[in-house]
Amino acid sequence: MTVDKLLVANRGEIAVRIIRAARELGIKTVLAASEPDEGSYAAQLADEVHIIGPAPAGKSYLNAEAVLEAASATGCDSLHPGYGFLSENAGFARAVVDRGLTWIGPSADAIELMGNKSRARQAAKAAGVPTLRGSDGALTPDSDTLGIAEKVGYPLVVKASAGGGGRGIRLVTAAADLLSTVEIAQAEAQAAFGDSTVYLEQFVHRARHVEVQIIGDGAQVIHLGDRDCSLQRRQQKIVEEAPAPGLPDDVRATILASSIELGRQCHYSGLGTIEFLYNPDTQEAAFIEMNTRLQVEHPVTEMITGLDLIREQILVARDGALRLTQEDIGFSGHAFEFRINAEDPENGFMPSPGTLERLQWPGGPGVRIDSGVVAGSAVAPFYDSLLAKLIVWDSSRDQAMARSSGALSEVLISGVKTTLPLLKAVLARSEVAAVEHHSKFIETTPDLLGANA
C-alpha cells in the first residue's frame, strides 16, 4: 500500500504524535482541522492544513464526508484516524479503503466484530480467552433478563454494546432495580452511540483494570506487553503504568497468550488492546473488551519496549506485514503516564475551558511530554479536555514513582484548572505504592481533594 501523503484526521497531542512519526518516515502530512484548530500546534507542525468544518465535532471531526473530501482535495493517499472520533467506525474505515486510500488501522471487519462489546465477548469465549459470567450476547425484547441476571449473580453491570469512555455502564445490586436500570442504560447508549443494545456482565469488587497491547498483520500477531489502567475517574483512565504490577506469573502468561490467540482468530492487523479485569482476591483475570485502535496510554508501552508504536502501525499498513517477531520484543524498566486534563477535580471534574496563560513542562532523563498545546493556546469546550500526557520511565517501579513525583512538581499551568493536584495526591497514596488500588479507588477515597464532589 502507498503511504506518501497522510491525512491526520484528529487533533491535539495525538495529531502531533502522528505528524512526528510520519515526518521521521519521510511521509508528508495534512492536518484535517476544525476552524478553531487552524492555528493549533499540530497545524504548525503539519505540511498542510485543510479546514473540515466549524468547532462542533459533529460538523468537523465526526463528519466523515468532510474528512474524506479533505483527503481527496489535498491528494492524500492514506489516512490515520488517531483515537476517538472516527477511529472505531467500521463504515468510515470501509469508505476510506473504497476511496483507494490506505487506512492506518485494523480492517473494518475486525472493528465491526471487536468494536461491539457483546460480540467481542462471544469471540473471546470462542478463542478460549477467560471471560466473566454474563449474558450470551446482547439483550433482546424476548430475553429473560431477570433469569439471565439470576445466573450471572448480583451485583452485576449493565453495559452498552457500542462505544466507550465509561458511558452506558450501570451497576445493579438488586433484582428490583434491574429492568429500570436496563432501560436507562439503553437510552444512554442510544443517545451516546446510536446503538441501544446492552448486555449483562458480572461485577468484580475492587478489580484492577489490566490490558495487553497487540500488533498484527492479519496473519501474525504478537504482544507488546501489558499495562495497568486501574486509576480512573468516572470510569475513564487518568494514570496508567507498564508493566502491570503485582500480577502472578501464571496470570500474566495467560492474558498475553490468550490476547495473541484472540488477535489471530479475528485476523487482526495493526494495533489493538485487549482489556481484562483482574481480581486480586481470586488471582484471576477475565476479558472485558477490545479497543480496535491506538490507545491514549500507548506511550508507557513505548517506554518499556523502546518502540514507536505509531511508526509500527504505519509500517504494517504500508507493507502489509509485521517487521517484528515476538523474539524481537524486549522489556526494560517501568513507566507511568499521567493525563493532565483541563478539569476541576474539586468540582466533579467539570471541564475548565480558557486560555493557557503559562505553561511549564518538566525535563530530565526518562521524562517525556506528549502535548498539543503551548502557552497562549485556547482550551475550547468542544472537545476532550486532555492537555498533555506526562510519561516517566525508570529502571524500577519505585524509582519511576519517585521520578514521577519530581516531574509532576515541575509542571506549571495557569489560566485553567487541571487535574494536577489530583495526580499528585494519587501518586502519594500508600495504597498505590503497595499496589492495593483498584478501578474504583479514586471515587471511593473521599479525601482525594474532593474528587467525589
VOGU-3710 file (C-alpha; in Angstrom, 3 decimals, decimal comma):
1> mtvdkllvan> 0,000/0,000/0,000  1,076/3,596/-0,550  1,707/5,954/2,355  3,443/9,011/0,927  0,987/11,721/1,942  -1,022/11,127/5,094  -4,227/12,814/6,214  -4,234/13,140/10,004  -7,919/13,097/10,943  -7,597/14,164/14,551
11> rgeiavriir> -6,388/16,966/16,816  -4,342/17,773/19,915  -1,494/15,685/21,243  -2,269/12,582/19,175  -2,204/14,592/15,948  1,207/15,923/16,973  2,470/12,392/17,648  1,245/11,084/14,293  2,795/14,009/12,419  6,142/13,470/14,123
21> aarelgiktv> 6,161/9,727/13,396  5,225/10,324/9,749  7,895/13,007/9,351  10,588/10,593/10,544  9,424/8,118/7,875  9,607/10,785/5,163  5,818/10,982/4,841  4,121/14,316/4,122  1,182/15,187/6,374  -2,069/17,093/6,013
31> laasepdegs> -3,975/18,010/9,165  -7,755/17,829/8,838  -8,684/20,560/11,322  -11,775/22,317/12,589  -11,875/26,108/12,294  -10,661/26,809/15,863  -7,786/24,334/15,408  -6,421/26,093/12,320  -3,690/27,743/14,393  -3,027/24,804/16,728
41> yaaqladevh> 0,381/23,339/17,494  -0,440/20,321/15,325  -1,310/22,675/12,468  2,073/24,362/12,826  3,857/21,005/12,502  1,857/19,590/9,571  2,946/20,205/5,995  -0,577/21,354/5,115  -3,824/22,154/6,914  -7,286/21,588/5,488
51> iigpapagks> -10,308/23,003/7,312  -13,126/20,460/7,540  -15,772/22,449/9,405  -16,712/24,595/12,401  -15,949/23,859/16,057  -18,597/21,241/16,955  -17,127/17,783/16,399  -20,306/16,628/14,646  -19,669/19,220/11,953  -15,928/18,598/11,646
61> ylnaeavlea> -14,021/15,653/13,138  -17,084/13,382/13,120  -18,183/14,490/9,652  -16,967/11,501/7,655  -17,697/13,011/4,257  -15,843/16,233/5,093  -12,809/14,212/6,206  -12,859/12,105/3,039  -13,217/15,214/0,892  -10,179/16,681/2,647
71> asatgcdslh> -8,125/13,642/1,646  -9,235/13,963/-1,979  -8,734/17,736/-2,156  -5,173/17,537/-0,835  -4,044/14,473/-2,782  -3,530/12,240/0,232  -3,033/8,515/-0,333  -3,576/7,437/3,289  -5,435/8,353/6,466  -4,698/7,995/10,183
81> pgygflsena> -7,727/8,476/12,469  -5,821/8,658/15,779  -8,166/7,683/18,597  -11,701/8,762/19,415  -13,788/10,475/16,723  -13,967/8,124/13,697  -11,194/5,717/14,694  -13,500/2,782/15,516  -16,176/3,479/12,921  -16,252/0,432/10,643
91> gfaravvdrg> -18,308/2,224/7,997  -15,774/5,029/7,832  -12,871/2,562/7,605  -14,586/0,897/4,643  -15,226/4,252/2,995  -11,545/5,167/3,321  -10,493/1,947/1,602  -13,224/2,300/-1,037  -11,744/5,705/-1,912  -8,443/3,967/-2,650
101> ltwigpsada> -6,735/5,259/0,488  -4,547/3,297/2,891  -6,320/3,019/6,237  -3,931/3,134/9,193  -5,799/0,742/11,441  -7,439/-2,673/11,636  -9,826/-3,872/8,953  -13,428/-2,743/9,009  -14,441/-6,362/9,659  -12,247/-6,515/12,773
111> ielmgnksra> -13,610/-3,188/14,008  -17,151/-4,416/13,433  -16,558/-7,681/15,268  -14,492/-6,479/18,216  -15,840/-2,928/18,488  -19,196/-4,308/19,607  -18,585/-5,419/23,174  -21,212/-8,143/23,331  -19,983/-9,703/20,057  -16,377/-9,279/21,188
121> rqaakaagvp> -17,199/-11,151/24,373  -18,566/-14,056/22,317  -15,481/-14,026/20,078  -13,227/-14,068/23,140  -15,049/-17,083/24,569  -14,706/-18,878/21,234  -10,955/-18,169/21,242  -10,588/-19,621/24,735  -9,998/-16,276/26,421  -11,213/-16,275/30,055
131> tlrgsdgalt> -14,399/-14,196/30,396  -16,673/-13,022/33,196  -20,105/-14,505/33,737  -22,643/-12,637/31,638  -25,446/-12,727/29,104  -24,883/-14,687/25,913  -24,830/-11,691/23,612  -26,924/-8,542/23,767  -30,299/-8,454/25,480  -33,348/-8,519/23,188
141> pdsdtlgiae> -37,034/-7,777/23,841  -37,515/-11,547/24,144  -34,686/-12,064/26,652  -35,472/-13,378/30,116  -33,482/-10,517/31,606  -34,305/-11,344/35,221  -33,484/-15,012/34,678  -30,179/-14,224/32,994  -29,285/-11,850/35,817  -30,028/-14,513/38,406
151> kvgyplvvka> -27,488/-16,802/36,728  -24,887/-14,022/36,472  -25,414/-13,061/40,126  -25,637/-9,706/41,864  -24,045/-7,219/41,861  -23,800/-7,054/38,079  -23,182/-4,435/35,430  -25,411/-3,385/32,532  -23,062/-2,390/29,689  -23,607/-0,764/26,304
161> saggggrgir> -22,516/-2,977/23,410  -21,140/0,011/21,493  -18,965/2,945/22,403  -16,733/3,517/25,370  -15,499/6,253/27,669  -17,449/4,859/30,600  -20,850/5,758/29,123  -23,756/3,318/29,047  -22,493/1,402/32,091  -24,718/0,933/35,137
171> lvtaaadlls> -24,244/-1,059/38,345  -27,173/-3,119/39,651  -27,127/-4,542/43,166  -30,657/-5,982/43,414  -33,204/-7,598/41,095  -35,794/-4,926/41,903  -33,649/-2,308/40,146  -32,622/-4,364/37,099  -35,293/-3,667/34,488  -35,413/0,092/35,111
181> tveiaqaeaq> -31,611/0,267/35,012  -31,533/-1,629/31,716  -33,919/0,947/30,252  -31,744/3,822/31,488  -28,578/2,233/30,075  -30,298/1,585/26,744  -31,414/5,215/26,486  -27,938/6,459/27,392  -26,318/4,123/24,863  -28,723/5,238/22,120
191> aafgdstvyl> -28,032/8,906/22,825  -24,254/8,480/23,014  -23,582/5,866/20,321  -26,737/5,495/18,242  -26,974/1,879/19,407  -29,264/0,960/22,305  -28,128/-2,648/22,736  -26,810/-3,658/26,149  -25,673/-6,841/27,856  -25,147/-8,075/31,411
201> eqfvhrarhv> -21,812/-8,879/32,998  -20,572/-9,940/36,421  -19,319/-7,121/38,667  -15,906/-7,644/40,258  -15,374/-5,779/43,526  -12,072/-3,898/43,860  -10,934/-5,119/40,437  -7,844/-3,874/38,665  -8,007/-2,886/35,010  -5,224/-4,648/33,095
211> evqiigdgaq> -4,707/-4,671/29,343  -2,468/-6,246/26,711  -1,103/-4,398/23,676  -1,049/-6,454/20,488  0,016/-5,758/16,919  -0,653/-7,915/13,898  -0,630/-8,045/10,118  -3,717/-10,172/9,533  -1,771/-13,418/9,743  0,795/-12,987/12,511
221> vihlgdrdcs> 0,047/-11,391/15,894  2,472/-10,582/18,711  2,100/-8,910/22,084  3,963/-5,829/23,301  3,391/-6,464/26,996  0,758/-5,412/29,482  -0,367/-2,258/31,303  -2,355/-1,364/34,400  -5,026/1,322/33,937  -6,853/0,993/37,260
231> lqrrqqkive> -6,630/4,613/38,390  -9,751/6,096/36,848  -12,309/8,820/37,429  -15,839/8,319/36,132  -14,684/5,043/34,547  -12,134/6,930/32,443  -8,409/6,370/32,866  -6,219/9,051/34,408  -2,993/7,196/35,376  -1,520/4,182/33,582
241> eapapglpdd> 1,619/2,142/34,083  3,567/-0,636/32,385  4,159/-3,393/33,060  1,113/-4,151/35,229  2,493/-4,527/38,772  1,712/-7,387/41,131  0,398/-9,861/38,550  1,171/-13,521/39,289  3,363/-15,046/36,579  0,685/-17,526/35,512
251> vratilassi> -1,951/-14,779/35,159  0,395/-12,652/33,056  1,245/-15,618/30,845  -2,455/-16,420/30,377  -3,547/-12,923/29,356  -0,602/-12,473/26,985  -1,133/-15,822/25,264  -4,915/-15,505/25,071  -4,649/-11,980/23,654  -2,457/-13,260/20,841
261> elgrqchysg> -4,924/-16,077/20,160  -7,875/-13,674/20,026  -5,957/-11,438/17,614  -5,236/-14,438/15,397  -8,857/-15,573/15,466  -10,062/-12,219/14,113  -7,126/-11,869/11,652  -6,132/-8,648/13,350  -3,955/-6,079/11,588  -2,388/-3,034/13,250
271> lgtieflynp> -2,518/-2,027/16,903  -5,179/-3,280/19,298  -5,706/-3,596/23,018  -7,294/-6,496/24,868  -8,706/-5,371/28,219  -9,150/-7,537/31,318  -10,412/-7,218/34,867  -8,024/-8,754/37,390  -9,444/-9,945/40,706  -6,660/-9,837/43,340
281> dtqeaafiem> -8,769/-11,942/45,716  -9,074/-14,898/43,346  -5,935/-14,072/41,314  -7,907/-14,451/38,095  -8,193/-12,185/35,044  -11,136/-12,104/32,661  -11,722/-10,398/29,282  -13,985/-7,352/29,199  -13,463/-5,750/25,778  -11,107/-4,922/22,924
291> ntrlqvehpv> -10,164/-1,479/21,630  -9,580/-1,678/17,881  -7,333/1,371/17,651  -4,344/3,153/19,086  -4,788/3,799/22,820  -4,202/7,062/24,690  -1,882/5,184/27,070  0,349/3,684/24,363  3,420/5,737/25,463  4,010/3,607/28,583
301> temitgldli> 4,409/0,604/26,297  6,756/2,595/24,081  8,882/3,486/27,092  9,408/-0,113/28,236  9,860/-1,581/24,731  11,791/1,224/23,014  9,331/1,100/20,089  7,466/3,899/18,344  4,046/2,264/18,125  2,683/4,771/15,623
311> reqilvardg> 5,641/4,108/13,345  4,985/0,367/13,588  1,283/0,986/12,935  2,065/2,937/9,761  4,604/0,369/8,563  2,182/-2,536/8,983  -0,475/-0,672/6,988  2,010/0,276/4,283  3,888/-3,026/3,969  1,124/-5,443/4,875
321> alrltqedig> 3,465/-7,394/7,146  4,985/-7,125/10,594  8,669/-6,350/10,609  8,919/-7,641/14,198  8,696/-11,090/15,753  7,896/-11,906/19,357  11,578/-12,624/19,934  12,415/-9,049/18,886  10,383/-7,591/21,754  12,239/-6,853/24,971
331> fsghafefri> 11,089/-5,086/28,120  13,058/-2,758/30,356  12,155/-0,821/33,483  8,814/0,682/34,462  6,787/3,604/33,099  3,871/5,772/34,250  1,569/8,037/32,262  -0,353/10,894/33,875  -3,176/12,511/31,923  -3,270/16,238/32,589
341> naedpengfm> -6,792/17,401/31,826  -8,383/20,844/31,893  -10,870/19,828/34,584  -11,684/20,834/38,142  -11,325/17,699/40,320  -12,801/19,527/43,308  -15,968/20,295/41,361  -16,959/16,932/39,944  -14,326/17,084/37,194  -16,177/19,856/35,414
351> pspgtlerlq> -14,385/20,975/32,226  -12,295/24,127/32,615  -12,040/25,921/29,250  -9,969/29,066/28,883  -6,588/30,272/27,666  -3,299/28,759/28,816  -1,530/31,794/30,238  1,551/29,962/31,468  2,880/26,534/30,631  5,997/24,877/32,026
361> wpggpgvrid> 6,890/21,241/31,412  9,440/19,113/33,299  12,545/17,553/31,803  15,425/15,244/32,614  16,222/11,575/31,997  13,228/9,349/31,454  10,736/12,234/31,331  8,548/12,834/28,277  5,658/15,178/27,490  3,120/14,467/24,757
371> sgvvagsava> 1,094/17,634/24,261  -0,809/19,509/21,622  -0,826/22,879/23,381  1,580/25,723/24,039  1,375/28,871/26,143  -1,396/31,015/24,679  -3,385/28,060/23,341  -7,144/28,237/23,774  -8,747/25,302/25,562  -12,121/25,000/23,836
381> pfydsllakl> -15,200/23,433/25,444  -15,986/21,433/22,306  -13,518/18,557/22,673  -11,872/16,190/25,137  -10,186/18,060/27,991  -6,772/16,370/27,650  -3,969/18,951/27,607  -0,951/16,688/27,848  0,387/13,339/28,946  3,377/13,218/31,275
391> ivwdssrdqa> 5,213/9,942/30,762  8,005/8,910/33,137  10,357/5,913/32,954  12,928/4,488/35,346  14,569/1,148/35,999  12,088/0,055/38,688  8,545/0,902/39,753  9,700/2,568/42,982  12,218/4,707/41,136  9,675/5,566/38,453
401> marssgalse> 7,255/6,721/41,157  9,924/8,908/42,746  10,881/10,406/39,390  7,185/10,963/38,595  6,686/12,882/41,824  9,526/15,232/40,920  8,291/15,650/37,348  4,734/16,462/38,457  6,067/19,077/40,870  7,763/20,887/37,950
411> vlisgvkttl> 4,590/21,261/35,880  3,125/24,764/35,967  -0,144/25,588/34,221  -2,189/28,754/34,677  -5,338/30,012/33,017  -7,400/26,858/33,530  -7,933/24,408/36,355  -6,314/20,997/35,856  -6,135/17,512/37,322  -2,549/18,098/38,501
421> pllkavlars> -3,450/18,297/42,227  -5,330/15,013/41,974  -2,457/13,300/40,154  -0,017/14,378/42,873  -2,363/13,221/45,606  -2,942/9,831/43,973  0,774/9,232/43,461  1,447/9,984/47,140  -1,008/7,364/48,406  0,461/4,336/50,192
431> evaavehhsk> -2,206/2,127/48,557  -0,828/2,969/45,109  2,736/2,311/46,189  1,674/-1,056/47,617  -0,431/-1,928/44,526  -3,592/-2,040/46,639  -5,515/0,368/44,401  -8,371/-0,649/42,100  -10,627/0,819/39,408  -12,926/2,480/41,980
441> fiettpdllg> -10,086/3,789/44,167  -10,420/7,478/43,274  -14,188/7,643/43,682  -14,107/5,690/46,964  -11,315/7,728/48,541  -13,130/10,914/49,604  -10,083/12,777/50,895  -8,504/12,998/47,431  -9,163/16,737/47,048  -12,916/16,285/46,986
451> ana> -12,671/14,102/43,909  -16,135/12,763/44,624  -17,745/16,202/44,576
//
